[in-house]
Amino acid sequence: MLTYLIIIVALALLFDFINGFHDTANAIATSISTRALSPRVAIFMAASLNFVGAMVSSEVAKTVGGSIANPAKIENGVEVVIAALLAAIIWNLLTWYLSIPSSSSHTLLGSLAGAVIAGAGFNGVNWSGFTQIIIILILSPIIAFILGYLIMVLIKYIVIWTGNTSRSKLNRGFRTLQILSAGLLSYSHGGNDAQKAMGIIVFGLVAAGVQDDLNVPLWVKIAAALAMGLGTSIGGWRIIKTVSGKIVKIEPINGFAADLTSSIVIQISTFIGKPLSTTHVISSAIIGTGSVMRFHEVQWGTVGRMLITWIITIPISMVLAYSLYFAIFRLIM
């Protein structure tokens, strides 16, 4: 059992590390695109604030650790976690290689559900809790799109009302504001995303009988925060290029609006203890703000490919985790 627990912690931290460089684009793509920050400074800031955000709360971790299945009662819980983490890591690396901004949240939660089905049957899944999470994952990008659109419209009216219509002056002012909004988004990203790895580690600890509640130990918080911060410091350049330039042209004004929108949505979700996809939220916010600025220039083909990836991630991850569980724990071992 100790060997399995070591494997779980190692895989969870590896997932968190990959999540860091996979999702770096979420927090810094817009500020890099508009040259508000240099890539080196942006990544350092994101890594630092990811770490700080990850240390603040643990409600999302409790949701991940206990909403999809009860780790204290599930059969083969430790094996389930291993299969889920392997599936999530494989999907994250594949989409990173293909430069597709997919969701680490979707793949982890889908993988966990698929592994639970393989190890404990359909009744092992808490379908009510799983459905609630799915609803948040679906609604959050829609909310981000609408809120981003409205914030961008409001900013445009304020700019027109104040008579400050010089594009060069606007760019200078909002480029400065982007530094603040990118920092807030990095903090928000760490606060929600790092907790998913914490939650899966706690799931394994409870399933193994090491602890009997979903509280996150301090060492788990520190380890997950460090792993995400280190991963962020590596930088996910493939996905940064997609988010920053292949959806719509980003200027400081809509880059600031997109970052602010994303931070609001992520902070609210973290406050109520619900995991969401920061990738989906920031991409939707970019599309929403970009639609106000230049609707006809939005690369709807790229958006369509992203949507397809978002839709297929959970079912593919479920099947992959289910298959890995059987291949490792039924056929090999």
Secondary structure as the mmCIF struct_conf table of DSSP 4:
data_model
#
loop_
_struct_conf.conf_type_id
_struct_conf.id
_struct_conf.beg_label_comp_id
_struct_conf.beg_label_asym_id
_struct_conf.beg_label_seq_id
_struct_conf.end_label_comp_id
_struct_conf.end_label_asym_id
_struct_conf.end_label_seq_id
HELX_RH_AL_P HELX_RH_AL_P1 LEU A 2 HIS A 22
BEND BEND1 ASP A 23 ASP A 23
HELX_RH_AL_P HELX_RH_AL_P2 THR A 24 SER A 33
TURN_TY1_P TURN_TY1_P1 THR A 34 ARG A 35
BEND BEND2 ALA A 36 LEU A 37
HELX_RH_AL_P HELX_RH_AL_P3 PRO A 39 ALA A 54
TURN_TY1_P TURN_TY1_P2 MET A 55 VAL A 56
HELX_RH_AL_P HELX_RH_AL_P4 GLU A 59 GLY A 66
BEND BEND3 SER A 67 ALA A 69
TURN_TY1_P TURN_TY1_P3 PRO A 71 LYS A 73
TURN_TY1_P TURN_TY1_P4 GLU A 75 ASN A 76
HELX_RH_AL_P HELX_RH_AL_P5 GLY A 77 TYR A 97
TURN_TY1_P TURN_TY1_P5 LEU A 98 SER A 99
HELX_RH_AL_P HELX_RH_AL_P6 SER A 104 ALA A 120
HELX_RH_3T_P HELX_RH_3T_P1 PHE A 122 GLY A 124
BEND BEND4 VAL A 125 VAL A 125
HELX_RH_AL_P HELX_RH_AL_P7 TRP A 127 THR A 162
TURN_TY1_P TURN_TY1_P6 GLY A 163 GLY A 163
HELX_RH_AL_P HELX_RH_AL_P8 ARG A 167 ALA A 207
TURN_TY1_P TURN_TY1_P7 ALA A 208 GLY A 209
BEND BEND5 VAL A 210 VAL A 210
BEND BEND6 ASP A 212 ASP A 213
HELX_LH_PP_P HELX_LH_PP_P1 ASN A 215 PRO A 217
HELX_RH_AL_P HELX_RH_AL_P9 LEU A 218 ILE A 234
HELX_RH_AL_P HELX_RH_AL_P10 TRP A 237 GLY A 245
BEND BEND7 LYS A 246 VAL A 248
HELX_RH_AL_P HELX_RH_AL_P11 PRO A 252 PHE A 271
TURN_TY1_P TURN_TY1_P8 ILE A 272 GLY A 273
HELX_RH_AL_P HELX_RH_AL_P12 THR A 278 ARG A 294
HELX_RH_3T_P HELX_RH_3T_P2 PHE A 295 GLU A 297
BEND BEND8 VAL A 298 VAL A 298
HELX_RH_AL_P HELX_RH_AL_P13 TRP A 300 TYR A 325
HELX_RH_PI_P HELX_RH_PI_P1 PHE A 326 ILE A 332
#
